[in-house]
Amino acid sequence: MRLKHLIAATLFTGSSALAVAGYDTHPRVDEFTAEVQKDYGIPAAEVKQWLTQAEKMDSVLEAIQRPAEGTMNWARYQDIFLTEKRTNAGKNFLENQAEVLQAAEDKYGVPKEIITAIIGVETYYGTRQGSYRVLDSLSTLAFDYPKRPLFWRELKAMFALARDEGVDPGTIKGSYAGAMGYGQFIPTSYLAYAVDGDGDGKRDLWGNPIDAIHSVANYFKVHGWKTGEPVTQRVKVSGDSYEPLVNVSRKPQHVVSDLTKAGVTLTYPVAGDKPANLIKLEGKQGDEFWLGEYNFYVITQYNHSKLYAMAVYQLSESLK
């Protein structure tokens, strides 16, 4: 569906909304609309018309400057994401979507518990997808936040996915940063990794759990999930030779034998040539040390935080 048809419908049913000054007069709007036309083939005039409806959201600017995750340690993450209530809700989701989750696991090689845990951490199993109008939030961040390619790129992609999926850009809801649906895909991820899980010709990550489940699994497969391999294990450390190896990077920079030689003791055996990192977390009972294997890194491809990845892993374990 062309965006101009959606624009016409909006003009007919909600012309009063266009009385509010939008981003169509912003000094960079012509640059932006020209890029959308070049990158995605959407006429600049259509994009500019939609931007007349985009509103600056001060709450978005406030939220982006004080993200909650930046102030949290592992103990706080546990209190939020590893509760009995969230685990029970996850088991219900697993039961209600059992056939779909098994089909996704069989097709993509990603455990159903990992898929469920991602959705559980992101949106409490689809029940908290965000209430911001993405047109507003991404326009605000693209035009009124210190210049960053990320939000400029995501706003462009939002118009493309709206066209591709036949969705009114003015109705798309998500987080303050423009993440959408059960799995909180940003627009570029939506375009790249969302799949039509039930064969109805649409990729609906807001209202269709089948599409959402398959899309999360597809994301993990594309990013290198190693089927049947572990994610992490608790380890012990001794001496001080291990210290330079702690939290070096998201992607494994060592092999297991490097870590064991430095004083790391494994809970269960792992081949010495396996890539791995040594992860340190501030837990409720003091520091915790974990072996981050390649699949742990893959989870951080979804969200770069090691706390996030550990929450997903431990929630997935509680669902088994």
GUGUDO-664617 format. One record per residue (C-alpha): residue in three letters; x, y, z. Coordinates in pm, whole numbers, plus 50000, padded with zeros to 5 digits. Layout:
ALAXYZ;...
This chain:
MET500005000050000;ARG501405033849901;LEU501795058550184;LYS499835084949995;HIS496675063850026;LEU497125062950402;ILE497825100150402;ALA494595106650217;ALA492625086450469;THR494185105350756;LEU493535138950595;PHE489885129550550;THR489265115450898;GLY491605135951112;SER492455169050952;SER492415186351289;ALA495595167751381;LEU497395185751101;ALA496815219251265;VAL499625211051506;ALA503005222351379;GLY505055192051279;TYR508525185051150;ASP507775194250791;THR509315228650849;HIS512485216351019;PRO515675229350849;ARG516805193850768;VAL513475180350646;ASP514315182850275;GLU517575164450333;PHE515715137450522;THR512875132550275;ALA515325131549984;GLU517215103550158;VAL514025083650218;GLN513175086949849;LYS516685076449746;ASP516985047549993;TYR513455033649983;GLY511735048349679;ILE509075066449882;PRO508285100449728;ALA509725128749935;ALA506405147249926;GLU504615117950091;VAL507155115950371;LYS507005153450425;GLN503225151450450;TRP503515125550727;LEU506015147150909;THR503375174450938;GLN501735151451193;ALA504865143151392;GLU505015160351730;LYS508055168451939;MET507995147952259;ASP509915163052549;SER509285131052745;VAL511255111952481;LEU514225135452511;GLU514125131952888;ALA513895093952874;ILE516745089552626;GLN519075109552850;ARG518385088653160;PRO517935052453048;ALA517105030553347;GLU519495003153240;GLY522505025653285;THR521985027553661;MET521314990653728;ASN523534962653849;TRP522904925253832;ALA521114924354165;ARG518594949954041;TYR518134931253714;GLN517294899853907;ASP514634918054108;ILE512954930053789;PHE513294901453542;LEU513724869653746;THR510584870553955;GLU508204841854018;LYS505454861853853;ARG507424866653531;THR508454830153529;ASN504864818453573;ALA503684841653297;GLY506414827253076;LYS505274791853143;ASN501754802053046;PHE503084817452725;LEU505024785552653;GLU501894764952704;ASN499614787652502;GLN502074790352212;ALA503544755352242;GLU502974744851881;VAL504264777651738;LEU507334778351962;GLN508214742451878;ALA507854749651507;ALA510154779751540;GLU512714759551737;ASP512644732051475;LYS513054756751188;TYR515654780451332;GLY517444759251591;VAL516814783751876;PRO515364769152198;LYS511764778452265;GLU512724789252617;ILE515224814552480;ILE512624828552238;THR510094831052519;ALA512584847052757;ILE513434874052503;ILE509754882752468;GLY509334880352844;VAL512154904552918;GLU511274928352637;THR507504931952678;TYR506284908452951;TYR505164884152682;GLY503674910352454;THR501614928852715;ARG503874959552745;GLN504844969652395;GLY505135007152453;SER502675035552428;TYR504675061452235;ARG503665069451882;VAL506795059351692;LEU506315086851436;ASP506635111851722;SER509425095051917;LEU511715088551621;SER511055122751466;THR511935138751797;LEU515165118951824;ALA516085123051458;PHE515585160551446;ASP515805173951803;TYR518365151651972;PRO522105157251918;LYS522805145651565;ARG523215107951552;PRO522925085451246;LEU521015059151447;PHE517705077151490;TRP517855093651148;ARG518295059050998;GLU515515043751209;LEU513015070751117;LYS513715064650749;ALA513245027450799;MET509985033150987;PHE508435048550676;ALA509675019050469;LEU508194992750699;ALA504905012050715;ARG504745010550335;ASP505824974250314;GLU503364962250578;GLY500494985250478;VAL500475002350818;ASP499515038250891;PRO502735054451024;GLY500655075551259;THR499275044951438;ILE502505026051507;LYS503205023851880;GLY506405014452057;SER509025024952309;TYR510465059852347;ALA513405048452131;GLY511205034351854;ALA511324997251941;MET508154978751845;GLY506094947751898;TYR506464916452111;GLY510224915552061;GLN510824953252046;PHE512394954251702;ILE513694987951589;PRO512634996451231;THR515844985251060;SER515674952051245;TYR512024948851148;LEU512924953050782;ALA515874929150803;TYR514714901351035;ALA510924901251072;VAL509284871550903;ASP505774860550814;GLY505424831251050;ASP501904820250958;GLY501964826250583;ASP499254852950574;GLY501404876750371;LYS502064900650658;ARG504814905350916;ASP502824917351213;LEU505024919551522;TRP502454939251724;GLY499404917051718;ASN500514883451581;PRO502544862151825;ILE503294837051550;ASP505124863051343;ALA506804876751655;ILE508054842751772;HIS509434833451430;SER511024867651392;VAL512904865451722;ALA514124830751628;ASN515174842951284;TYR517124871651439;PHE519094847251652;LYS519744823551365;VAL521014851451140;HIS523284863751418;GLY524954830151455;TRP523144810651725;LYS524884776951765;THR522164750751798;GLY522644726752086;GLU525534745852241;PRO525454761252590;VAL525144798052676;THR527044802153001;GLN527984785653329;ARG528954798053673;VAL532704795853740;LYS535104801954027;VAL538284822554019;SER541484821754219;GLY544594842954233;ASP544714875054033;SER545894864053688;TYR542274863053568;GLU541644900053637;PRO542884913853301;LEU540524889253128;VAL537304901253295;ASN534604918253083;VAL537024925052798;SER534374927052523;ARG531024912952417;LYS532484889452159;PRO534674861652301;GLN538314872452284;HIS539814841852452;VAL539544804252449;VAL538624783652752;SER542174771452807;ASP543354807652842;LEU540854812753120;THR541584780653308;LYS545314788253299;ALA544514822053455;GLY542764806753754;VAL539214800553630;THR537614768053748;LEU534704754953540;THR531534739353679;TYR531384714553392;PRO533944706053121;VAL534264726552804;ALA536744720552522;GLY539854741352573;ASP539724756352225;LYS536164769552263;PRO535864807552238;ALA534744822952566;ASN534864853752785;LEU535074857953160;ILE532094877753286;LYS531894894953623;LEU528554906253768;GLU527694924254091;GLY525274899954253;LYS523254901054571;GLN525834880254757;GLY528874896854603;ASP530684893054274;GLU529674864754042;PHE531854850653767;TRP530494833753456;LEU531884817953143;GLY530394836152846;GLU530284812352551;TYR529434821552193;ASN525674819052239;PHE525924843752525;TYR527494867752277;VAL524634861352034;ILE522134872352299;THR524104904752337;GLN523594910451966;TYR519934915652054;ASN520834939352339;HIS524464947852410;SER524164945552788;LYS525704915252958;LEU523104920253233;TYR520354917152974;ALA521884885752828;MET522204869853170;ALA518604878553255;VAL517424862252932;TYR519504831253000;GLN518394826953360;LEU514754833853278;SER514954807753001;GLU516364782553249;SER513494789153489;LEU511024780853211;LYS512314745453160;
